[in-house]
Amino acid sequence: MRRFSTCCFTTPVSKIRSEQKQKHPQRSEEAMEIQPTNNANDDSRVLIEDHSMVNSSTSSATNIIINSDFSMGLHSWHPNSCHSFIAPAETNYPEGTSTNSVGNHAVVTNRRECWQGLEQDITSRVSPGSTYFVSASVGVSGPLQGSADVLATLKLEHQDSETSYFFIGKTSASKERWEKLEGTFTLSAMPNRAVFYVEGPAPGVDLLIRSVVITCSSPKECENKRVNCVTAGDEGIILNPKFEDGLSNWSGRGGCKIVLHDSMADGKIVPESGKVFASATERTQSWNGIQQEITGRVQRKLAYDVTAVVRIFGNNVTTATVQATLWVQTPNQRDQYIGISNVQATDKDWVQLQGKFLLNGSPAKVVIYIEGPPPGTDILVNNLVVKHAEKIPPSSPPVIENPAYGINILTNSELSDSTNGWFPLGNCTLGVGTGSPHILPPMARDSLGPHAPLSGRHILVTKRTQTWMGPAQMISDKLKLFLTYQVSAWVRIGSGATGPQNVNIALSVDNQWVNGGQIEINDERWHEIGGSFRIEKQPSKVMVYIQGPAPGIDLMVAGVQIFPVDREARFKHLKRQIDKIRKRDIILKFSGAGSSSMLGGFVKIKQTQNSFPFGSCINRSQIDNEDFVNFFAKHFNWAVFGNELKWYWTESSQGNLNYKDADDMLELCTKHNIETRGHCIFWEVENTVQSWIRSLNKNDLMAAVQNRLTGLLSRYKGKFRHYDVNNEMLHGSFYQDRLGKDIRANMFKTANQLDLSATLFVNDYHVEDGCDTRSCPEKYIEHILDLQEQGAPVGGIGIQGHIDNPVGQIVCSALDKLGILGLPIWFTELDVSSVNEHVRGDDLEVMLREAFAHPAVEGIMLWGFWELFMSRDNAHLVNAEGDINEAGNKYLALKQEWLSHAHGHIDEQGEFRFRGFHGAYTLDIASTSKKVVKTFVVDKGDSPLVVTIDV
C-alpha cells in the first residue's frame, strides 16, 4: 500500500554517496523508502570500543563518549586551539619515542599553551546529581625530559554566568608507556554546555590519547534524569534556528550553496517571521539542501517534533515536495536515513512542514536536512525547530448517544413515495422502476438479521452524460461521529456497455470523496455492493450518491441501506465460533507409581502460549531499541521484515548485494524462537522496481530474475517459512508485461524447487473491504486459479489487511469466498487507523476476532505496532517512547482472552478434563503427599486429546 510514514534503513558508508543519486526511489507500499546504495555484506569494519580500562563496577555501563577509541578518526572530537590527527598502530614518533600503540590513537600537536588538548561535547549525555567515572589511556611525545602531567577537565558553560572548569583527575606520563588517567565528577546543576577535554603537558609536547571511557555510576538513574531534564535543552537542539546569527551552524548538503536573504524576487518574497530566511541554491540533486549537525543534542529512544517553514523558488517549478530527513551514522559506520515528514510547497506562499522522529540506536553522528524539489529549484527556509515531543494525553472513548444500530439513515429507501428525498446529481433523470430483488443483499442480511422484504422498486437513472451522475441524498444531520456505518445496495446497469463497468457508492464529505464500496459489473444482472465508512471530524455537509457506469449507460439502484453497525452483537457470535475452531477437549490421564496418591488432588492449569501465529512487521533500526525488542519478543511469535528482504533493498544497484540487515533481523528472530515470513521475492508494481532493473532488456531481465531467485532462496533455504513470491499482482504487471504471462507461474515453480520447505503465497490488498474492484475476492480467486492452472504451487493466500472502519460481516464474506479454494489464508500486513485510540482498538478487535474465528485463517501479521515506524499514521499500538496506548491494551487483552486456564480435582478415574486453546501449558498438581509441575502441548485436532501425565 502506498501510505507513507517515518521509516529508516541502515547501510555502510564504504561507498561514497552517489548515495544520493538514487537515495529516493519511488515511495513504496509500506513505508517512505529511501533505498540503500552499496554492498552491506562486508561487516569487517564493525568497531568495538575499548572498555578494558573501566573497573568492574562500571564495565556493564554505557560509555557516554562517542568514538571513544578513535576508530572513526576524530569524529566527535575537536582540538582546542591546536591541531590533531590520528596515528595508526605502531607509529614511530620523533626523537626516539617508543610508545607502543595497540591501535589507532589521537595525536594533539602544535600546542602553544598547556591547556590546549582534545575535547568532546557531552551535554546531552550527562545529568545533574549523577556521579561519572572517567578512565582514559594517555601518553606524551616530543621534546620532553622525564614526565609530564596530563589532566582530565570538564568545562561548564552556564547562561548569564562565567564559564567554570572542573578538575577531574591527572596522571604523570612519560614517553615510554601509556598511562591510565582516572577520576570522577558530579554535576550539581545542569549547565547549558558541558565539554570534556584532556590537557596538560607543557607547550610543544604532543599529547597522545588512545581511548576515553566515561560511565555513570547508576546507568538507570542517569537515563531517567536525562529524560526528565531533556526539555530544558530543547531550544539548543537546532542552533540559530531563525538565522538571526546569519548562516552560522548551517551548511549546504551535497555541494549546493546556502544564501541569507531579507527578500527575493524584487521584494515579492519576504520572511513569514523574523527579518531573514535562508535559501539552498545551485542544487544539482534532489537531495541537495540545507543542513545542520545535531550530534549530541538528541538522544536515543526519545521522540522529537520537527517544525519548519519552507517554500520553493525558481526553475519554473510552481509546486514540489519538500522533505525533512535525518541522516544518522551508527558507531559501526552504517548510514540510516529517517524520513521525518514532507509537504507540498509552492512558489507563492510559505508552508509549514511538521513531523516527528526517534532514534533507536546510539548514533555517532546525526544531521537534519531539508531536501526534495527537482534540481535547479531553490529551497527557502524561514526557520527550523526541533524539540522533544510532548506526550499527548490519551484520547477519551467517544460517547455515542442513541446509536440506533441497524436503522437505515436514508429517507425513502424503498421508494414508497416515488423519488422524494432523492435528487439527481448532474443533468440526469431519476425515475422509479420495478422488478428488483425483494431480499436484502447478503452482507446486509448478515448484519441486520431477519428483515421485512424489500419493495421490489428501484431508482432508474437515465440520460447520464458523466460517470459521476446518479441519485443523491443529503445526510449531514443524520450521522454520528465515530460510529461505523455499513453501506449496502443492489445495483444493475442497462444495455450498451462495451466492457466492465464500475459502480460506486460514494460520500461527499465537505467536498472530499469517501469510498462507500464499489463493484465491477459486466452483465445486466443485479449485484450486491457493500462497504463502510466512518466520520471522525464534524462535517458541515455530507452527501451520499451512486455513480460509475460510463456516460449513456442507465443505472438502477435498489434497497440502499446505510446503518450503524452493532459490533458487540457480532462479537458474541464470534466468541462461540472461536471456541469451536480454536479449542480442543483435553483429558489429562494421570498414571505412574504415584498416581493413586493423586486421586482427588488439586490441579491448576495455565496456558503459557497460544500456538496460533500472531506476528508483526519489524525493521532493522528497531532491533537496536531494547524496549522494542522486549515487547516484540514477548507478544509475537512470528515476524516479517518491512523492507529488508525486498529486491530494491538487497540489490539497489546491480551486483551490490546487501543481506546484512536481513541477516541481523533473522538472527534476532532465531534467538527468540520467532518464525519468519519472507516478504517479498518480487514486487509487480512498477514504481517499486529499482531503476537498474527497469532499464534491462528482456534477456537481461530474465537473467536478473533468475539470479534473484537463486541468490535469495539458496542463501536462506529453510529459514523463512513463507514467501510472498510476487507482491500485488492484482495491482501491477511489471514483470508480466516484459517477460510474458508465464513468468508469474515460473517464479512460483523456481522458488519451490529452490526451497521445498517454504509455503509460497500470493499477497494483495483491499481484498476484504469491498472498496477496490481490482482485488475483490472474485478477482483474487480467478487470479489464483489461473496460476494453479499454469502449474504454480500456490500454497497460501495473503490478505494484506490495510483497512479502514472494518465491518465484520463484509470481512467474513470475503473470507468465506476465498475459503472455497482450500488454501490457508493469512492476514499478512494488518493495520487499522483512527485518531482516537479507543476507536482504533475497536477496529483492531473487529479484525482480530473475525480472523481468529474463521477456520480458513491460519495466521495474523500486524504491519508494525510502534509509533513512527508504521506505514500509516494513527495506526500504532505503542507510542514512540514505549507507552502502550488503548489500541495496544486491546491487543494485549485479546491475547490474554485467548489463553485457557482451568483448575479442579482429579476424578476417581485419575483424570481431569477441560477445554482449551491450542498451545503450550503448565500443570501444577498438589496432593497430600507431594506437589508436581508438568508441561504439555495441545495441538490442533477434532477429537479429544488424551495427555498422559506420569506422576
ZADRENRO-296398 format. One record per residue (C-alpha): x, y, z. Coordinates in steps of 0.2 Angstrom, whole numbers, padded with zeros to 4 digits, always signed. Each point is the difference from the previous one (the first is absolute). Example, Ala and Ser with C-alpha at 12.3 -4.5 7.8 and 13.67 -1.06 7.14 Angstrom:
2
+0062-0022+0039/+0006+0017-0003/
//
This chain:
951
+0000+0000+0000/+0006+0017-0004/-0002+0008+0017/+0015+0009+0007/+0007+0003+0017/+0017+0001+0008/+0011-0014-0003/+0019-0003+0000/+0013-0011-0007/+0018-0004+0003/+0015-0002-0013/+0019+0001+0002/+0009+0016-0005/+0014-0009-0010/-0008+0006-0016/+0000+0019-0003/-0016+0008-0003/-0006-0002-0017/-0010-0005+0016/-0010+0014-0005/-0002-0004-0018/-0013-0013+0004/-0003+0004+0018/-0018+0003-0004/-0009-0014-0011/-0018+0000-0002/-0009+0000+0017/-0006-0017+0003/-0014-0011+0007/+0004+0001+0019/+0011+0014+0004/+0009+0015-0006/+0015-0009-0008/+0017+0007-0003/+0010-0015-0007/+0017-0005+0004/+0014+0003-0012/+0014-0012+0003/+0006-0017+0005/-0004-0003+0018/+0008-0018+0001/+0017+0006+0006/-0002+0003+0018/+0018-0002+0004/+0001+0018+0005/-0012-0001+0015/+0009+0009+0014/+0000-0005+0018/+0005+0013+0013/+0014-0004+0012/-0008-0001+0017/+0014-0010+0008/+0005+0014+0011/-0017+0002+0008/-0001-0008+0018/-0011-0015+0003/-0013+0011+0009/-0003+0010-0017/+0004-0013-0013/-0018-0003-0004/-0004+0018-0001/-0002+0010-0017/+0015+0011-0005/-0007+0017-0003/+0016+0005-0010/-0003-0002-0019/+0014-0007-0010/+0009-0004+0016/+0014-0010-0008/+0002+0011-0016/-0004-0014-0011/-0011+0013-0010/+0014+0012-0001/-0003+0017+0009/-0019-0001-0002/-0008+0009+0015/+0017+0006+0007/+0007+0017-0003/+0017+0008+0003/+0000+0015+0012/+0010+0013-0009/+0013-0012-0006/+0001-0014-0013/-0004-0019+0000/+0001-0015-0010/-0002-0019+0001/+0016-0010+0000/-0001-0019-0005/+0006-0014+0011/+0019-0002+0002/+0003+0018-0005/+0018+0006+0003/+0001+0016+0008/+0014+0013-0001/+0015+0001+0012/+0000-0018+0004/-0018-0001+0007/-0004-0019+0002/-0018+0001+0006/-0007-0017-0004/-0017+0003-0009/-0013-0014+0000/-0011+0009-0013/-0004+0017-0007/+0002+0014+0012/-0002+0019+0000/+0016+0012-0001/-0003+0018+0006/+0014+0010-0006/+0005+0019-0003/-0005+0003+0018/+0005+0018+0005/-0008+0000+0017/-0001-0014+0013/-0019+0000+0000/-0001-0004-0018/-0006-0018-0004/-0015-0010-0007/-0018+0003+0005/-0017-0008-0002/-0017+0008+0004/-0010-0012+0012/-0014+0012+0004/-0014-0012-0005/+0007-0015+0008/+0002+0006+0018/-0012+0005+0013/+0001+0009+0017/+0002-0010+0016/+0008-0015-0008/+0018-0005+0003/+0011-0004-0016/+0016-0011+0000/+0013+0006-0013/+0014-0012-0006/+0011+0005-0014/+0016-0008-0008/+0013+0015-0003/+0018+0003-0005/+0012+0013-0005/+0012+0003-0014/+0013+0013-0005/+0013+0011+0008/-0002-0006+0018/+0012-0006+0013/-0008-0010+0014/-0019+0000+0001/-0014+0012-0001/-0017+0002+0007/-0015-0004-0010/-0017+0006+0007/-0018-0004-0003/-0011+0016+0001/-0019+0004-0002/-0004+0017-0007/-0018+0006+0006/-0008+0015-0009/-0015+0007+0009/-0012+0013-0007/+0002+0018+0008/+0016-0006+0010/+0018-0003-0004/+0007-0016-0007/+0007-0012+0014/+0012-0014+0000/-0001-0016+0010/+0016-0010+0003/-0003-0018-0002/+0017-0009+0002/+0018+0000-0006/+0014-0012-0003/+0019+0001-0003/+0004-0006-0018/+0017-0003-0008/+0005-0005-0017/+0003-0018+0003/-0018-0006+0004/-0019+0003+0001/-0006+0006+0016/-0018-0002+0008/-0008+0017+0004/-0015-0002+0012/-0012+0010+0010/-0018+0004+0003/-0012+0015-0001/-0018+0004+0005/-0010+0015-0006/-0010+0010+0013/-0010+0008-0014/-0003-0002-0018/+0011+0012-0010/-0004+0007-0017/+0015-0009-0007/+0012-0013+0007/+0016-0004-0009/+0013-0014+0005/+0018+0003-0005/+0017-0007+0003/+0014+0013+0003/+0016+0003+0009/+0018-0003-0007/+0011+0015-0002/-0002+0010-0017/+0009-0009-0014/-0003-0018+0007/-0012-0010-0010/-0014-0008+0010/-0005-0018-0005/-0017-0007+0004/-0004-0019-0003/-0018-0001+0007/-0012+0009+0012/-0014-0008+0010/-0013+0009+0010/-0013-0010+0009/-0014+0004+0012/+0000-0008+0017/-0018-0004-0001/-0005-0001-0019/-0019-0002+0003/+0000+0015+0011/+0010+0011-0012/-0011-0005-0014/-0016+0005+0010/+0008+0016+0004/+0005+0004-0018/-0018-0004-0005/-0007+0011+0013/+0011+0015-0004/+0000-0001-0019/-0013+0013-0003/+0012+0013+0009/+0011-0001-0015/-0013+0000-0014/+0005+0017-0006/+0018-0006-0003/-0004-0015-0011/+0000+0011-0016/+0013+0014+0002/-0005+0017-0008/-0017-0007-0005/-0006+0017-0007/+0016+0005-0009/+0002+0015+0012/+0019-0004+0001/+0001-0001-0019/+0004-0017-0007/+0010-0005+0015/-0002-0019+0004/-0008-0003-0017/+0008-0007-0016/-0005-0006-0017/-0003-0019-0003/+0009-0008-0015/+0009+0015-0006/-0014+0012-0002/+0001+0018+0007/-0010+0008+0013/-0004+0019+0000/-0007+0012+0013/-0014+0011-0006/-0011+0014+0006/-0011-0001-0016/+0001-0008-0017/-0009+0003-0017/+0000+0019+0001/-0007+0000+0017/-0015-0012-0004/+0008-0014+0012/+0002+0006+0018/+0002-0010+0016/-0016-0006+0008/+0008+0004+0017/+0016+0008+0005/+0011+0011-0011/+0009-0013-0011/-0002-0018-0008/+0013-0011-0008/+0000-0008-0017/+0008-0016-0007/+0005+0004-0017/+0010-0007-0015/-0007-0017+0004/+0005-0014-0012/-0009-0015+0009/-0017-0001+0008/+0009-0004+0017/+0010+0016+0000/-0006+0012+0013/+0003+0009+0016/+0007-0010+0015/+0006+0001+0018/+0009-0013+0011/-0009-0003+0016/+0011-0014+0007/+0000+0000+0019/-0016+0010+0001/-0012-0014-0003/-0002-0016+0009/-0005-0018-0004/-0017-0006+0004/-0007+0018+0002/-0013+0007-0013/+0004+0017-0007/-0012+0012-0009/+0006+0009-0016/-0008+0016-0006/+0007+0010-0015/-0007+0014-0011/+0005-0003-0018/-0004+0005-0018/+0008-0002-0017/+0006+0012-0013/+0006-0001-0018/+0003-0012-0015/-0018+0003-0005/-0006-0012+0013/-0016+0006+0009/-0003-0015+0012/+0012-0014+0007/+0002-0011+0014/+0011+0006+0014/+0006-0012+0013/+0009+0000+0016/+0012-0015+0002/+0012-0006+0013/+0017-0008-0004/+0007-0011+0014/+0016-0008+0000/+0002-0015+0012/+0015-0004+0010/+0004-0014-0013/+0000+0013-0014/-0017-0005-0008/-0012+0013-0006/-0018+0002+0005/-0012+0012-0009/-0016+0004+0010/-0013+0009-0010/-0008+0012+0012/-0013+0008-0010/-0004+0009-0016/-0012+0013-0007/-0005+0007-0016/+0008+0017-0001/-0003+0013-0013/+0008+0016-0007/-0014+0011+0006/-0001-0003+0019/+0009-0006+0015/-0006-0017+0006/+0003-0009+0016/+0009-0017+0000/-0003-0010+0016/+0006-0017+0005/+0007-0011+0013/+0015-0012+0002/+0008-0012+0012/+0017-0007+0001/+0001-0019+0005/+0018-0002+0001/+0015+0010+0007/+0005+0011-0014/+0018+0006-0004/-0006+0014-0011/-0017+0008-0003/-0004+0013-0014/-0017+0007-0004/-0003+0007-0017/-0013+0007-0012/-0001-0007-0017/-0012-0006-0014/-0004+0012-0014/+0007-0003-0018/+0018+0005-0003/+0001+0019-0004/-0014+0005+0011/+0005+0009+0016/-0006-0005+0017/-0004+0015+0011/+0000-0003+0019/-0007+0013+0012/+0003-0010+0016/+0003-0018+0006/-0003-0005+0018/+0002-0017+0008/-0006-0004+0018/-0004-0014+0010/-0018-0006-0004/-0012+0003+0013/-0010-0015+0006/-0018+0001-0007/-0013-0005+0013/-0010-0015-0004/-0015+0003-0010/-0017-0003+0009/-0012-0013-0006/-0013+0008-0011/-0017+0002+0008/-0014-0005-0013/-0017+0003+0006/-0014-0010-0007/+0010-0009-0014/-0016-0008-0008/+0010-0015-0006/-0007-0008-0016/-0012+0015-0004/+0002+0007-0018/+0004+0018+0001/-0006+0003-0018/-0017+0007-0004/-0012-0009-0012/+0012-0014-0003/-0015-0011-0006/-0006+0013-0012/-0018-0001+0008/-0001+0019-0003/+0007+0000-0018/+0017+0008+0000/-0003+0013+0014/+0015+0002+0011/+0011-0004-0015/+0007+0012-0013/+0010-0002-0016/+0018+0004+0001/+0003+0009-0017/-0012+0001-0015/-0006-0018+0001/-0018-0006+0003/-0006-0010+0015/-0015-0011-0002/-0008-0015+0009/+0001-0018-0007/-0005-0017+0006/+0006-0018-0001/+0015+0002+0012/+0004-0013+0014/-0012-0001+0015/+0014-0006+0012/+0014+0009+0008/+0017-0002-0007/+0009-0014+0009/+0013+0011+0009/-0014+0011+0007/-0010-0015+0004/+0014-0007+0011/+0001+0016+0009/-0019+0004+0002/-0007-0017+0002/-0018-0004-0004/-0007+0015-0010/-0016+0004-0009/+0000-0003-0019/+0006+0014-0011/-0013+0009-0011/+0007-0006-0016/+0001+0018-0006/+0016+0009-0006/+0006+0016-0005/+0003+0001-0019/+0013+0013-0005/+0000+0005-0019/+0007+0013-0011/+0017-0001+0009/+0013+0010-0009/+0014-0001+0013/+0006-0015+0010/-0003+0009+0017/-0019+0002-0004/-0012-0009+0010/-0012+0001+0015/+0005+0010+0015/-0007+0004+0018/+0006+0012+0013/+0004-0009+0017/+0010+0014+0009/-0011+0000+0015/-0003-0019+0002/+0018-0005+0003/+0008-0003+0017/+0019+0002+0002/+0011-0015+0003/-0015-0012-0004/+0005-0013-0014/-0014-0001-0013/-0002-0014-0012/-0006+0004-0018/-0010-0012-0010/-0010+0000-0016/-0005-0010-0016/+0006+0008-0016/-0002-0004-0018/+0005+0008-0017/-0010+0002-0016/+0005-0006-0017/+0013+0008-0011/+0016-0003+0010/+0016-0004-0010/+0009-0008+0015/+0000-0002+0019/-0008+0015+0009/+0004+0006+0018/-0014+0005+0011/+0004+0010+0016/-0009+0005+0015/+0009+0016+0005/-0002+0014+0013/+0005+0018-0002/+0006+0006+0017/+0003+0018-0001/+0004-0003-0019/+0012-0014+0004/-0003-0017-0008/-0003-0014+0012/-0001-0018-0007/-0016-0009+0006/+0003-0016-0010/+0002-0004-0019/-0003-0014-0011/+0004-0005-0018/-0015-0005-0011/+0002-0008-0017/-0018-0006-0003/-0018+0005+0003/-0004-0009+0016/-0002+0007+0017/+0016+0001+0011/+0003+0003+0018/+0011+0015+0005/+0006+0002+0017/+0012+0010+0010/+0002+0011+0016/+0005+0017+0006/+0003+0010+0015/+0001+0019+0004/+0012+0006+0013/-0001+0018-0002/-0016+0011+0000/-0005+0004-0018/-0011+0014-0006/-0007-0009-0015/-0001-0019-0005/-0008-0007-0015/-0002-0018-0005/-0001-0004-0019/+0002-0015-0012/+0011+0002-0015/+0010-0010-0012/-0005-0007-0017/+0006+0009-0015/-0011+0014-0007/-0015-0005-0009/-0002-0016+0010/-0016-0001+0011/+0003-0004+0018/-0013-0009+0012/+0002+0001+0019/-0011-0010+0012/-0001-0002+0019/+0013+0012+0005/+0005-0001+0018/+0011+0010+0011/+0000-0006+0018/+0010+0000+0016/+0008-0016+0004/-0002-0009+0017/+0017-0008+0002/-0003-0007+0017/-0014-0010-0006/+0011-0007-0013/+0014-0004+0012/-0012-0012+0010/-0001-0011-0016/+0018+0001-0003/+0004-0006+0018/-0010-0015-0003/+0008-0003-0017/+0018+0002+0008/-0004-0012+0014/-0005-0013-0013/+0015+0001-0012/+0014+0006+0011/-0003-0011+0015/+0001-0019+0003/-0006-0011+0014/+0014-0006+0010/+0001-0015+0012/+0014-0001+0012/+0003-0018+0005/+0011-0002+0015/+0010-0016+0001/+0016-0007+0008/+0005-0006+0017/-0006+0015+0009/-0016+0002-0009/-0011-0008+0013/+0005+0012+0013/-0005+0014-0012/-0019-0005-0001/-0010+0015+0006/+0016+0011-0001/-0002+0018-0006/+0006+0005-0017/+0003+0018-0007/+0003+0002-0018/+0007+0015-0008/+0003+0003-0019/+0016+0009-0003/-0001+0002-0019/-0014-0001-0013/+0008-0009-0015/-0010+0010-0012/+0012+0012-0010/-0001+0018+0005/+0014+0009-0008/+0006+0018-0004/+0010+0009-0013/+0017+0006+0006/+0014+0010-0007/+0019+0000+0002/+0002+0016+0010/-0014-0005+0013/+0011-0015+0006/+0012+0012+0007/-0013+0006+0012/-0001-0013+0015/-0017+0006+0005/-0007-0004-0017/+0009-0017+0000/-0007-0004+0017/-0018+0004-0005/+0001-0009-0017/+0008-0016+0007/-0013-0001+0014/-0016+0003-0010/+0004-0007-0017/+0005-0017-0007/+0002+0004-0018/+0009+0014-0009/+0001+0008-0018/+0013+0012-0005/-0007+0017-0007/+0012+0003-0013/+0017-0009+0003/-0004-0015-0010/-0007+0009-0015/+0010+0001-0016/+0002+0018+0000/+0008-0001+0017/+0011-0015-0003/+0007+0005-0017/-0004+0019-0002/+0014+0001-0013/+0004-0015-0011/+0012-0012+0007/+0002+0009+0017/-0009-0012+0012/-0006+0005+0018/-0006-0014+0010/+0008+0006+0016/-0016+0008+0007/-0011-0015-0004/+0014-0011+0008/+0000+0011+0016/-0019-0001+0001/-0001-0019-0003/+0013-0003+0014/-0011+0010+0012/-0015-0010-0005/+0009-0017+0002/+0007+0006+0017/-0018+0002+0006/-0008-0015-0009/-0010+0011-0011/-0005-0007-0017/+0002+0011-0016/-0009+0004-0016/+0010+0005-0015/-0007+0016-0007/+0002+0001-0015/+0010-0008-0014/-0007+0011-0014/-0012+0015+0000/-0010+0002-0016/-0004+0018+0002/+0011+0010-0011/+0004+0015+0011/+0007-0012+0013/+0013-0007-0012/+0017+0007+0001/+0006+0010-0016/+0014-0012-0005/-0013-0014-0002/-0012+0011-0010/+0014+0004-0012/+0004-0018-0004/-0005-0008-0017/-0010-0016+0001/+0014-0012+0000/+0010+0009+0013/-0016+0002+0011/-0004-0019-0001/+0018-0003+0005/-0001+0012+0015/-0017-0008+0005/+0009-0017+0001/+0014+0007+0009/-0011+0008+0013/-0009-0017+0003/+0016-0010+0001/+0009+0013+0011/-0014+0003+0012/-0007-0018+0002/+0016-0009+0000/+0007+0012+0014/-0015-0002+0011/-0005-0018-0004/-0011-0006+0014/+0001+0016+0010/-0016+0009-0006/-0016-0010+0002/-0010+0010-0013/+0004+0010-0015/-0010+0013-0008/+0006-0004-0018/-0006+0015-0010/-0009+0013+0010/-0016+0009-0006/-0002-0009-0016/-0018+0007-0001/+0006+0018+0001/+0016-0001-0012/+0007-0010-0014/+0018+0006-0002/+0008-0017-0003/-0015-0008-0009/+0000+0015-0013/+0018-0003-0004/+0003-0019+0002/-0017-0007-0004/-0014-0007+0009/+0009-0016+0005/+0013+0009+0010/-0012+0001+0015/-0003-0019+0001/+0019-0003-0003/+0005+0011+0014/-0011-0012+0012/+0007-0015-0009/+0019+0005+0002/-0003+0006+0018/-0007-0017+0004/+0014-0009-0007/+0013+0010+0009/-0009-0001+0017/-0012-0014+0002/-0003+0004+0018/-0008+0017-0003/-0018+0003-0003/-0002+0012-0015/-0013+0014+0002/-0009+0012-0011/-0003+0016+0009/-0011+0015-0004/-0010+0014+0008/-0018+0006+0001/-0006-0017-0002/-0011+0000+0015/-0008+0017+0001/-0010+0002-0016/+0008+0016-0005/+0011-0006-0015/-0007-0008-0015/+0018-0006-0006/+0002-0011+0015/-0017-0006+0005/-0001-0018+0006/-0007-0006-0016/+0015+0008-0010/+0012-0007+0013/-0008-0018-0002/+0001+0001-0019/+0018+0006+0001/+0005-0014+0012/-0008-0013-0011/+0008+0006-0015/+0017-0002+0008/-0004-0017+0006/-0005-0005-0018/+0017+0005-0006/+0008-0011+0013/+0004+0013+0013/+0001-0008+0018/-0010+0013+0008/+0000-0005+0019/-0008+0014+0008/-0011+0016-0002/+0006+0016+0007/-0012+0014+0005/+0010+0015+0004/-0014+0008+0011/+0004+0019-0001/-0018+0004+0004/-0011+0014+0006/-0016-0001+0011/-0002-0019-0002/-0017-0008+0000/+0002-0018+0006/-0014-0007-0012/+0009+0007-0015/+0017-0007+0005/-0008-0017+0004/-0009+0000-0017/+0017+0002-0009/+0008-0014+0011/-0014-0011-0004/+0002+0002-0019/+0019-0002+0001/-0002-0015+0011/-0008-0011-0013/+0018-0002-0008/+0005-0010+0015/+0016+0010+0003/+0006+0007+0016/-0004+0019+0001/+0011+0012+0010/-0002+0018+0004/+0018+0005-0005/+0000+0019+0003/-0014+0005+0011/-0002+0017+0007/-0015+0012+0004/+0001+0019+0002/-0010+0012+0011/+0005+0016+0009/-0010-0007+0015/+0010-0014+0009/-0016-0008+0006/-0008+0000-0017/+0016-0007-0007/+0000-0014+0013/-0018-0004-0005/+0005-0001-0018/+0014-0011+0004/-0011-0011+0011/-0012-0002-0015/+0014-0006-0011/+0008-0012+0012/-0016-0008+0006/-0006-0002-0018/+0016-0008-0005/+0002-0011+0015/-0018-0006-0001/+0002-0005-0019/+0006-0018-0003/+0009+0004-0016/+0011+0013+0009/+0016-0007+0006/+0010+0015+0005/+0000+0019+0004/+0014+0012-0003/-0001+0018+0005/+0009+0012-0011/+0009+0007+0015/-0005+0007+0017/+0012+0013+0005/-0003+0019-0003/+0011+0008-0014/+0004-0017-0007/-0017-0004-0009/-0006+0003-0017/-0016+0009+0006/-0002+0014+0012/-0011-0003+0015/+0002-0019-0002/+0013-0004+0014/-0003-0010+0016/+0015+0007+0010/+0005+0018+0000/+0017+0005-0006/+0008+0000+0017/-0008-0016+0005/-0016+0004+0008/-0014-0013-0004/-0016+0009-0006/-0018-0005+0000/+0002-0009-0016/+0015-0010+0007/-0010-0004+0016/-0014-0007-0011/+0013-0011-0009/+0007-0006+0016/-0017-0003+0008/-0005-0011-0015/+0016-0010+0001/-0004-0003+0018/-0018-0005-0004/+0007-0013-0012/+0009-0009+0014/-0008-0014+0009/+0001-0003+0019/-0009-0014+0010/+0001-0007+0018/-0009-0014+0010/+0002-0017+0007/+0006-0016-0008/-0015-0012-0002/-0002-0018+0006/+0007-0006-0017/+0016+0010+0002/-0005+0012-0013/-0003+0019-0001/-0010+0007-0015/-0001+0018-0007/-0001+0009-0017/+0014+0011-0005/+0008+0010-0014/+0014-0008-0010/+0017+0003+0007/+0012-0003+0014/-0005-0003+0018/+0007-0002+0018/-0009-0011+0012/+0002+0001+0019/-0006-0015+0010/-0002+0000+0019/-0005-0015+0011/+0003-0004+0018/+0016-0009-0004/+0009+0011-0013/-0001+0014-0012/+0004-0003-0019/+0003+0013-0014/-0002-0006-0018/-0001+0007-0017/-0010-0005-0016/-0005+0006-0017/-0017+0000-0008/+0000-0002-0019/-0014+0002-0012/-0012-0014-0002/-0019-0004+0000/+0000-0014+0012/+0004+0001+0019/+0018+0001+0004/+0006-0013+0013/+0016+0006+0009/+0008-0013+0011/+0008+0008+0016/+0013-0011+0008/+0000+0004+0019/
//
